Every structure is written in structure tokens, then in C-alpha cells.
Amino acid sequence: MKKVLTFLLMFLFSLSMLAQEKPKTKFTYGGVYTAWAQSQHAFRFNSDTYDDDYVVQMFRLKLGFSPNEYLKAITRFDIAQGWWGVDNARRSVQRTATTGSGSALFDFKDTNYLFHVDQAYILFKIPNSPLTGRIGRMWYGLGNKMMVDNNYDGVQFDLNNVIGKKVTLSWARVSEGLDGLTDLDSAAADRYGNSDGRDADLFMLDFNNKAGGLAYNVYGMYYKDRSVNDMNAYVPDHLQFFKTRFSPQVTQLTAVGFAGTYKTDKLKVKGEFDYLTGKDDIQNTTHGAKQMWDINNGDLSGYNLYLNGTLTVTPAVSLGAVIGRGSGDDDLTGGKGNVNKLRTSGFFYITEVWEDSIMPDEEGITPQGLGAPNVRGYRELENTTALQLNATLKPVDKLNLFASFTLLKATEPIHAWSTVADSLGNIVDAAIDPAVSADDIGSEIDFKISYNMYKPLNFTLRGGYFIPGDAAEYLINGKLAANADPAWELKGTVALKF
């Protein structure tokens, strides 16, 4: 009898659940289509060897699914992303094959067009508390995107309106050693020679608040890469793109910083200061065949200082100034190494040519400045002191005109360098010339014309003309040319946001 009653109760309970109205999931979406037409010239200061005109595009969607007001699943992905015209590779060619082309990641656009997931996570509000959590692959960033700006896998928690406006605590698994096959510090090497299976993790704390016209963030971060026994670090060895030459292998990094924006009726000033200290636990005695590594004593430190002010003179005219300064390394063959960031995607902007460098690994798909991996100049404010004056004119409601002039100096002198070959002629190292250096990076003139045909549809024509100094030539080429050509770029974009 008990079994019959139990069965009836369970059956009635099941019917009552089925009788309830199924929760309606709220669906939200947004996205952007962007196409860039680019004309780039003399990016290595030689117009005969660098001349490139091309068009790229990206279609990005962000989708949200909310079963109720406390829960949401979010994903963002890119489709139809690539160079126009790069769709003629044979199907028998493997995507892992080396083609020697910067567009190799974006072949096979017919039936094999890439689908790239940037973010995929859930958001949940904890009942009867000021806490909001996120779990999955999502954006991690600090300040003005000079130190950290990337998508990582991990966990984030927001404490809302208890201490200031918001406090965010984050953890990210930046790298899982040896593809997650082991966490031993010594294992069978993979095909690239990596044998340390330990991981790399990032922890961040970000305090956000507002006082009068000042909105500000105070933050800190700690990063630890334990996979160092095989003489490789995730940064820079496993990034799958080239950083600036002679970069340290960052195995530990601690940073604190302040970023804020102050606004009045006519004045807007945003700024940031970061201080970084860390370790390079890999004792290099060589810079490597591709000039990858800095040689240092194992200690790292650095800083970033950034101020950007805009004064509205009239409703149609604004004047601005930018001051930026980042630390550099005064000795690439010893002493303390320099560090300005962990990893960024290149969205910190000052100039069109010298520093602008959306990366082809995560958020962008083309080299867009001398800081890109195919040229290997500086990114953000690494070893750079910049002074810019700019003006913005808005003659009609839908049209914006912008122009700027920027002077660029190296914070620490940049030395000449040359490659070193073995007896068979293979490049194995680089030699730094301690007697030859310069600090004159150069100057740049930029412009931007932006027109909104409709509110979500924008057409922009922009460009820059960079006149290199001796320091820029040493950084990118290692030596001075008899006649260095200016580097210049024109870029037309169309963007539809929805």
C-alpha cells in the first residue's frame, strides 16, 4: 500500500509540474558588422619592400538568454571574418600547415568559413545579496586597457553598492600547461619541446566608485606562471604572435593602478597610473633566433602614466592634449628587465600608425600599425614618451573631423642590434651594440573624418603619416637606412551596430 501511495503522490506531483506554465526565456541580441579598407606603406621605413592594399571584414554577434531576471547565459562570436579574396586555398591543405602568410588563419572562406567564439559565460545574481557572479569565458581588463585587456576563462564576482559602486574580484586560468594533460613540472615533451605541465593564473581586484564629477577605479592584479622548467613562459613564448623584440619572459607579475575620468560642462580629463613589479625566472643567455627575449637578472619593474584632456570651446569645436609615458629597459643584456603589461588586444589608442595595433589573435584580424606582430614596434606606452595636441570639429550634427600632431621619444635609449649566425649561416642570436643608441622615435600627423549616415551606421576615413627618428629605425630594423621613408596609412571603415 505504501508503494502505491508513494507512486500516486509522485505521479500527481509530476502532473502539477507539467501543468505549470513553462518559463519564458528572454532573448537579447546585439552585434556589429565592420569592414576595413586599408592602404599601408613603408611600415619598415622602406617603400620598396612594404606596400599593401587590402580589405578585411568581421561580423560579430552577442546573444543573451535569460530564463528570469536573476540568470543569463551570454555568448559573443565572430563569423564571416577574414581578408576579402583569401578563399582559394586547396581543401587538401591543412590549417596547421605553415603558409608564410599573415592571412593563413583566415583561409577556406567558402564552406569552411571560420567561426570564432570570443566569450561564453553565465551570469547569476545571488538571492538576497549584493553579489553577482559570472563563470566562463569573458572579458578581463583594467583601466584604459594598457595592462590587461583580453578574454580569459575563469570566475568573476561583483559586490554592488556596498563598498563604493562596485568591487570586482576575478580569477582566470590564463594557461593550462601541456593542453591540460598533466600538472607535473616534468613530463614527456610535446612536439614543440614543452615539458612543464603546470599552469598560469591571474587574480584581479578592481574597486569602482564616483565622487562628484570624478569616476575612478583603484585596482591590483597578481599573475603567476609556474610552467618555467622547460625554459618557456606563456608570455611571450605561447602567444602565437610576435611581441616587441627583446621582451622578458613574464613568470610573475604584481601591479597596482589608478584610472579615472573627471568631467565638467566643458572639460573632460581621463588618466591612469600603473606600477608593476615581477619576475623572469628563466635565465636566458641568448636573445634567440627571432630576437624574442630580454636578458636580465630575473627582476622586472615598470610603470605607465597617461593623461588625456579635452576642452569644449564651442559646441562645434574641441581642443585636446595627450601626455603619455611608459618605462623602458636601459640594458637588454643584463640588469633589471622592464614590464608594462601582461597582455592586451591593442585597443588603447593614441596614434594611427606608430602605436595603433589591433592584434590578430583575439579581437582583430589585421596588422593596423607598427606595433603589430609583422613589424614588432612598441604597443601602448612601452618605452615611449608621447605628447599630442589635437582638435575636433563638428560642422554638422552627423559629421566629426579630427586631427592631431604627436611627438614621440623613447623613455630609455633604443640600441642598434644585428643578427648573429652560426657557421652554416643560420640565425641563432642577436647582438646589441652598447655604443650606438638613440631616443628620437619620431613624429606623426593623423586625421579622422567620421560620418553617421544613420545613428547605427558609420562611415570613417582616417589615416596617419609617421616620420621616423633614429630610435624607431633601431627598434624595428636594428640599423639606420641611408634614406628612411615615412610610414603612412589610409583606412576607410564602415560599421553597422545593432
C-alpha positions as CSV (number, residue, x, y, z in Angstrom):
1,M,0.0,0.0,0.0
2,K,2.8,2.4,0.8
3,K,4.4,1.8,-2.6
4,V,1.0,2.6,-4.3
5,L,0.6,5.8,-2.3
6,T,4.2,6.8,-3.0
7,F,3.7,6.2,-6.7
8,L,0.4,8.2,-6.8
9,L,2.0,11.1,-4.9
10,M,4.9,11.2,-7.3
11,F,2.6,11.0,-10.3
12,L,0.4,13.8,-9.0
13,F,3.5,15.9,-8.3
14,S,4.8,15.3,-11.9
15,L,1.4,16.3,-13.3
16,S,1.4,19.5,-11.3
17,M,4.9,20.4,-12.6
18,L,3.8,19.8,-16.1
19,A,0.7,21.9,-15.6
20,Q,2.7,24.9,-14.7
21,E,3.4,27.4,-17.5
22,K,6.9,26.8,-18.9
23,P,9.2,29.8,-18.0
24,K,9.7,32.1,-21.0
25,T,13.3,32.7,-21.8
26,K,14.1,36.3,-22.7
27,F,16.3,36.6,-25.8
28,T,18.5,39.6,-26.4
29,Y,21.0,40.3,-29.2
30,G,23.4,42.8,-30.4
31,G,26.3,43.0,-32.8
32,V,28.3,44.8,-35.4
33,Y,29.4,44.4,-38.9
34,T,32.7,46.2,-39.8
35,A,34.7,46.3,-43.0
36,W,38.2,47.9,-43.2
37,A,39.8,49.0,-46.5
38,Q,43.5,49.6,-45.7
39,S,46.4,51.1,-47.7
40,Q,49.7,50.7,-45.8
41,H,53.1,51.8,-46.9
42,A,56.7,51.7,-45.7
43,F,55.9,50.2,-42.3
44,R,59.5,49.2,-42.1
45,F,60.6,52.6,-43.4
46,N,61.3,51.3,-46.9
47,S,58.6,52.0,-49.5
48,D,60.1,49.4,-51.9
49,T,59.6,46.5,-49.5
50,Y,56.3,47.3,-47.8
51,D,53.3,48.2,-49.9
52,D,49.9,46.6,-49.1
53,D,46.3,47.4,-50.0
54,Y,43.6,45.0,-48.7
55,V,40.1,44.8,-47.3
56,V,39.0,42.8,-44.3
57,Q,35.7,42.3,-42.6
58,M,34.1,41.0,-39.4
59,F,30.5,40.2,-38.4
60,R,30.1,39.9,-34.7
61,L,27.0,38.8,-32.7
62,K,26.4,38.9,-29.0
63,L,23.5,36.8,-27.7
64,G,21.8,36.6,-24.3
65,F,19.3,34.1,-22.9
66,S,17.6,34.9,-19.6
67,P,15.1,32.4,-18.0
68,N,14.5,35.1,-15.4
69,E,15.8,38.4,-14.0
70,Y,18.5,36.6,-12.0
71,L,20.1,34.4,-14.6
72,K,21.6,35.0,-18.0
73,A,23.7,32.9,-20.5
74,I,25.8,35.1,-22.8
75,T,27.9,34.3,-25.8
76,R,29.8,36.5,-28.3
77,F,31.2,35.2,-31.6
78,D,32.7,36.3,-34.9
79,I,31.6,34.9,-38.3
80,A,32.5,35.8,-41.8
81,Q,35.8,37.1,-40.5
82,G,38.8,37.5,-42.9
83,W,40.5,39.1,-45.8
84,W,38.5,39.7,-48.9
85,G,39.7,37.4,-51.7
86,V,41.5,34.9,-49.4
87,D,39.3,31.9,-50.2
88,N,41.2,30.0,-52.9
89,A,43.3,27.5,-50.8
90,R,43.1,23.9,-51.8
91,R,40.9,21.8,-49.4
92,S,43.8,19.3,-49.1
93,V,45.9,22.0,-47.3
94,Q,45.8,21.5,-43.5
95,R,45.0,24.6,-41.5
96,T,48.0,23.8,-39.3
97,A,50.4,24.0,-42.3
98,T,52.8,26.9,-42.4
99,T,52.0,29.1,-45.4
100,G,54.2,32.1,-44.6
101,S,51.2,34.4,-45.0
102,G,49.7,36.6,-42.3
103,S,46.3,35.7,-43.7
104,A,46.8,31.9,-43.2
105,L,44.4,31.9,-40.2
106,F,41.5,33.1,-42.4
107,D,41.6,30.8,-45.4
108,F,38.8,28.4,-46.5
109,K,36.0,31.0,-46.5
110,D,33.6,29.1,-48.7
111,T,32.2,26.1,-46.8
112,N,34.9,26.3,-44.2
113,Y,34.5,29.9,-43.0
114,L,35.8,30.4,-39.5
115,F,33.5,30.6,-36.5
116,H,35.4,32.2,-33.6
117,V,33.9,32.3,-30.1
118,D,35.2,35.2,-28.1
119,Q,33.0,34.8,-25.0
120,A,30.7,32.2,-23.5
121,Y,29.6,32.5,-19.8
122,I,26.7,32.6,-17.4
123,L,25.7,35.4,-15.1
124,F,23.8,34.9,-11.9
125,K,22.6,37.2,-9.1
126,I,22.8,35.6,-5.7
127,P,19.4,35.9,-3.9
128,N,19.0,38.4,-1.1
129,S,22.6,39.7,-1.6
130,P,24.5,42.4,-3.5
131,L,26.6,39.7,-5.3
132,T,26.6,39.0,-9.0
133,G,28.7,36.1,-10.4
134,R,30.0,35.2,-13.8
135,I,31.5,31.9,-14.8
136,G,33.0,31.0,-18.2
137,R,35.0,32.8,-20.9
138,M,34.7,36.5,-20.7
139,W,36.5,39.8,-20.8
140,Y,39.1,40.8,-18.3
141,G,40.5,44.3,-18.2
142,L,41.8,47.1,-16.1
143,G,41.9,50.9,-16.5
144,N,42.3,52.1,-20.1
145,K,43.3,48.7,-21.4
146,M,47.1,49.3,-21.1
147,M,47.9,46.4,-18.7
148,V,45.2,43.8,-19.2
149,D,42.7,43.6,-22.0
150,N,41.8,40.1,-23.1
151,N,39.2,37.3,-23.0
152,Y,40.1,34.6,-20.4
153,D,38.4,31.5,-18.9
154,G,37.5,32.0,-15.2
155,V,35.2,33.4,-12.5
156,Q,34.2,36.9,-11.6
157,F,32.2,38.3,-8.7
158,D,30.8,41.8,-8.3
159,L,29.9,43.3,-4.9
160,N,27.4,46.1,-5.8
161,N,26.8,49.3,-3.9
162,V,28.4,48.1,-0.6
163,I,31.9,49.4,-0.8
164,G,31.7,52.2,-3.4
165,K,29.7,51.5,-6.5
166,K,31.2,48.1,-7.3
167,V,34.1,45.8,-6.3
168,T,35.0,43.1,-8.7
169,L,37.1,40.1,-7.8
170,S,38.4,37.9,-10.6
171,W,40.3,34.7,-11.2
172,A,41.3,33.5,-14.7
173,R,43.1,30.3,-15.8
174,V,45.4,32.0,-18.4
175,S,47.2,28.9,-19.5
176,E,46.7,25.2,-18.9
177,G,50.1,23.6,-19.2
178,L,50.6,21.0,-21.9
179,D,47.0,21.2,-23.0
180,G,45.7,20.0,-19.6
181,L,47.3,16.6,-20.0
182,T,49.3,16.9,-16.8
183,D,50.3,19.2,-14.0
184,L,53.7,17.7,-13.4
185,D,56.7,20.0,-13.7
186,S,58.5,17.5,-15.9
187,A,56.6,15.4,-18.4
188,A,57.1,14.0,-21.9
189,A,57.7,16.9,-24.2
190,D,55.2,17.8,-26.9
191,R,56.2,18.4,-30.5
192,Y,57.3,22.0,-29.6
193,G,59.6,20.8,-26.8
194,N,57.3,22.0,-23.9
195,S,57.5,19.6,-21.0
196,D,56.4,21.6,-17.9
197,G,52.6,20.9,-17.4
198,R,52.0,23.5,-14.7
199,D,49.5,26.3,-15.1
200,A,49.4,30.1,-15.2
201,D,46.7,32.0,-13.3
202,L,45.6,35.7,-13.0
203,F,43.9,37.3,-9.9
204,M,42.4,40.8,-10.1
205,L,40.7,43.2,-7.6
206,D,39.0,46.3,-9.0
207,F,37.3,49.0,-6.9
208,N,35.0,51.3,-8.8
209,N,33.4,54.5,-7.4
210,K,32.3,58.0,-8.2
211,A,32.8,61.3,-6.3
212,G,31.2,64.4,-7.8
213,G,32.5,64.7,-11.4
214,L,35.2,62.1,-10.9
215,A,34.6,58.4,-11.7
216,Y,37.5,56.3,-10.8
217,N,38.9,52.8,-10.4
218,V,41.6,51.6,-8.0
219,Y,42.9,48.1,-8.8
220,G,45.5,45.5,-8.4
221,M,46.5,42.2,-10.1
222,Y,48.7,39.2,-9.4
223,Y,49.8,36.8,-12.2
224,K,51.8,33.6,-11.7
225,D,53.1,31.3,-14.5
226,R,54.5,28.1,-12.9
227,S,55.5,26.4,-16.2
228,V,59.1,27.5,-16.4
229,N,61.2,24.4,-16.2
230,D,61.2,23.9,-20.0
231,M,62.6,27.5,-20.5
232,N,59.3,28.7,-21.9
233,A,56.8,31.1,-20.4
234,Y,53.2,31.8,-21.6
235,V,54.2,35.4,-22.2
236,P,55.7,35.7,-24.7
237,D,56.5,32.2,-25.9
238,H,53.0,30.8,-26.2
239,L,51.1,33.8,-27.5
240,Q,51.3,32.6,-31.2
241,F,52.3,36.1,-32.3
242,F,55.4,38.1,-32.1
243,K,55.7,40.8,-29.4
244,T,58.3,43.6,-29.4
245,R,61.8,42.3,-29.7
246,F,63.8,41.6,-26.6
247,S,60.8,41.2,-24.3
248,P,61.1,39.5,-20.8
249,Q,59.5,36.1,-20.1
250,V,57.0,37.1,-17.5
251,T,56.7,34.4,-14.9
252,Q,55.3,36.5,-12.0
253,L,53.7,40.0,-12.1
254,T,52.1,42.2,-9.5
255,A,50.6,45.5,-10.4
256,V,48.6,48.3,-8.8
257,G,47.0,51.2,-10.5
258,F,44.5,54.1,-10.6
259,A,42.4,55.2,-13.5
260,G,39.8,57.9,-13.6
261,T,37.7,60.3,-15.6
262,Y,36.8,63.8,-14.5
263,K,34.0,65.8,-16.2
264,T,32.6,69.3,-16.0
265,D,30.4,71.1,-18.5
266,K,33.3,71.8,-20.8
267,L,36.3,69.8,-19.6
268,K,36.9,66.1,-19.7
269,V,40.1,64.6,-18.4
270,K,40.9,60.9,-18.2
271,G,44.1,59.4,-16.8
272,E,45.9,56.4,-15.4
273,F,49.0,55.5,-13.5
274,D,50.2,51.9,-13.0
275,Y,53.2,50.4,-11.2
276,L,54.3,46.9,-12.0
277,T,56.9,44.6,-10.4
278,G,57.6,41.0,-11.2
279,K,59.9,38.1,-12.0
280,D,61.5,36.5,-15.1
281,D,62.6,33.1,-13.6
282,I,64.0,31.9,-16.9
283,Q,67.8,32.6,-17.0
284,N,68.4,33.3,-20.7
285,T,71.9,33.7,-22.1
286,T,70.6,34.4,-25.6
287,H,68.0,36.6,-27.3
288,G,67.0,33.8,-29.6
289,A,67.0,33.5,-33.4
290,K,63.9,35.8,-33.6
291,Q,65.1,38.3,-31.0
292,M,62.3,37.1,-28.7
293,W,63.9,37.5,-25.2
294,D,65.4,40.1,-23.0
295,I,68.4,39.1,-20.9
296,N,68.0,40.3,-17.3
297,N,68.8,39.4,-13.7
298,G,65.4,38.0,-13.0
299,D,63.7,41.1,-11.6
300,L,61.1,43.1,-13.6
301,S,59.5,46.5,-12.9
302,G,57.8,49.2,-14.9
303,Y,55.1,51.9,-15.0
304,N,52.5,53.6,-17.2
305,L,51.4,57.3,-16.9
306,Y,48.6,58.6,-19.1
307,L,46.6,61.8,-19.3
308,N,44.1,62.8,-21.9
309,G,42.2,66.1,-21.7
310,T,39.5,67.6,-23.9
311,L,38.2,71.2,-23.7
312,T,34.9,72.1,-25.4
313,V,35.5,75.6,-26.8
314,T,32.2,75.8,-28.6
315,P,29.5,73.2,-29.4
316,A,31.3,72.6,-32.7
317,V,35.0,72.9,-31.6
318,S,37.0,70.9,-29.0
319,L,40.8,71.1,-28.3
320,G,42.7,68.3,-26.6
321,A,46.1,67.2,-25.4
322,V,47.5,63.8,-24.5
323,I,50.6,63.1,-22.4
324,G,51.8,59.5,-22.0
325,R,55.0,58.0,-20.6
326,G,55.9,54.3,-20.1
327,S,59.0,52.8,-18.6
328,G,61.7,51.1,-20.7
329,D,64.7,48.9,-20.4
330,D,68.1,50.7,-20.3
331,D,70.1,47.4,-20.7
332,L,68.9,44.5,-22.8
333,T,71.9,42.3,-21.9
334,G,71.6,42.4,-18.1
335,G,70.2,44.2,-15.0
336,K,66.5,44.6,-14.2
337,G,64.0,44.0,-17.0
338,N,61.1,46.2,-18.0
339,V,57.4,45.3,-18.0
340,N,54.4,47.5,-18.8
341,K,51.6,44.9,-19.1
342,L,50.5,41.3,-19.0
343,R,48.6,41.0,-22.3
344,T,46.4,43.4,-24.3
345,S,44.4,43.3,-27.5
346,G,45.6,46.7,-28.8
347,F,42.6,48.9,-28.2
348,F,44.5,51.7,-26.3
349,Y,44.7,54.5,-28.9
350,I,47.0,57.5,-29.3
351,T,48.1,57.4,-33.0
352,E,47.1,55.8,-36.2
353,V,50.5,54.4,-37.4
354,W,53.1,54.3,-34.6
355,E,51.2,52.6,-31.8
356,D,47.8,51.5,-33.2
357,S,47.9,47.8,-33.3
358,I,44.8,45.7,-33.1
359,M,46.0,42.2,-32.7
360,P,45.2,39.2,-35.0
361,D,44.9,36.7,-32.1
362,E,41.7,37.6,-30.3
363,E,39.8,40.8,-31.1
364,G,41.1,41.8,-34.5
365,I,42.4,40.2,-37.7
366,T,44.8,42.6,-39.4
367,P,48.0,44.5,-38.6
368,Q,47.0,48.1,-38.1
369,G,50.1,49.8,-37.0
370,L,53.8,49.5,-36.4
371,G,53.1,47.7,-33.1
372,A,51.6,44.7,-34.9
373,P,53.4,41.3,-35.0
374,N,54.7,41.6,-38.5
375,V,56.6,44.8,-37.7
376,R,57.2,44.5,-33.9
377,G,57.2,48.1,-32.8
378,Y,56.0,49.1,-29.4
379,R,52.4,48.8,-28.2
380,E,50.7,51.1,-25.7
381,L,53.3,53.2,-23.8
382,E,56.1,50.7,-23.7
383,N,59.4,52.7,-23.5
384,T,57.5,55.7,-25.0
385,T,57.1,59.3,-24.0
386,A,54.4,60.9,-26.1
387,L,53.0,64.5,-26.3
388,Q,50.0,65.1,-28.6
389,L,47.9,68.1,-29.5
390,N,44.6,67.6,-31.2
391,A,41.4,69.3,-32.3
392,T,37.9,68.1,-33.2
393,L,35.5,70.0,-35.4
394,K,31.8,69.1,-35.7
395,P,30.5,71.3,-38.6
396,V,27.1,69.5,-38.8
397,D,25.3,67.1,-36.5
398,K,26.4,63.8,-38.2
399,L,30.0,64.8,-39.1
400,N,33.1,64.8,-36.9
401,L,36.6,65.9,-38.1
402,F,39.6,65.1,-36.0
403,A,43.3,66.0,-36.5
404,S,46.4,65.5,-34.2
405,F,50.1,66.1,-34.1
406,T,52.3,63.8,-31.8
407,L,55.9,64.0,-30.8
408,L,57.4,60.6,-29.7
409,K,60.5,60.0,-27.6
410,A,62.0,56.8,-26.1
411,T,61.9,56.8,-22.3
412,E,65.2,54.8,-22.4
413,P,67.6,54.9,-25.3
414,I,67.0,52.2,-28.0
415,H,70.1,50.5,-29.1
416,A,71.2,49.3,-32.5
417,W,71.3,45.5,-33.0
418,S,72.2,42.9,-35.5
419,T,71.6,39.2,-36.1
420,V,74.2,36.5,-35.3
421,A,74.6,33.4,-37.5
422,D,76.3,30.1,-36.9
423,S,78.9,28.5,-39.2
424,L,76.1,27.3,-41.5
425,G,74.6,30.7,-41.9
426,N,71.5,30.1,-39.7
427,I,70.5,33.0,-37.5
428,V,70.8,31.9,-33.8
429,D,71.0,35.1,-31.8
430,A,71.2,38.9,-31.8
431,A,73.9,41.2,-30.8
432,I,73.2,44.5,-29.0
433,D,75.5,47.4,-29.8
434,P,76.1,49.2,-26.4
435,A,77.8,52.2,-28.1
436,V,75.1,53.1,-30.6
437,S,71.6,54.2,-29.5
438,A,69.0,57.0,-29.9
439,D,65.9,58.2,-28.2
440,D,64.2,60.1,-31.1
441,I,61.3,57.9,-32.1
442,G,59.7,60.4,-34.5
443,S,56.6,62.5,-35.0
444,E,53.2,61.8,-36.5
445,I,50.3,63.6,-38.1
446,D,46.9,61.9,-38.0
447,F,43.3,62.7,-39.2
448,K,39.9,61.1,-38.9
449,I,36.6,62.0,-40.8
450,S,33.6,60.3,-39.3
451,Y,30.1,60.4,-40.7
452,N,26.9,58.8,-39.3
453,M,24.5,58.3,-42.2
454,Y,22.1,56.9,-39.6
455,K,22.7,56.6,-35.9
456,P,23.9,52.9,-36.1
457,L,25.7,53.2,-39.5
458,N,29.1,55.0,-39.6
459,F,31.5,55.7,-42.4
460,T,35.0,56.8,-41.4
461,L,38.1,57.8,-43.4
462,R,41.2,58.0,-41.3
463,G,45.0,58.0,-41.7
464,G,48.4,58.8,-40.4
465,Y,51.8,59.9,-41.6
466,F,54.7,58.9,-39.3
467,I,58.2,60.4,-39.8
468,P,60.7,58.0,-38.2
469,G,63.6,59.1,-36.0
470,D,66.7,57.0,-35.4
471,A,65.3,55.2,-32.4
472,A,62.3,53.9,-34.4
473,E,64.7,52.5,-37.0
474,Y,66.9,50.8,-34.4
475,L,63.8,49.3,-32.8
476,I,62.3,47.8,-36.0
477,N,65.3,47.2,-38.2
478,G,68.3,47.3,-35.9
479,K,70.2,49.8,-38.0
480,L,69.8,53.1,-39.9
481,A,68.9,53.3,-43.6
482,A,70.6,55.7,-45.9
483,N,67.2,57.3,-46.6
484,A,64.3,56.2,-44.3
485,D,60.9,56.6,-45.8
486,P,58.0,57.8,-43.8
487,A,55.4,55.2,-42.9
488,W,51.8,56.1,-43.8
489,E,48.4,54.6,-43.9
490,L,44.9,55.4,-45.2
491,K,41.9,53.4,-43.8
492,G,38.3,53.5,-44.7
493,T,35.8,51.7,-42.5
494,V,32.1,51.0,-42.5
495,A,30.4,49.9,-39.3
496,L,26.8,48.9,-38.6
497,K,25.9,48.4,-35.0
498,F,22.7,46.9,-33.9
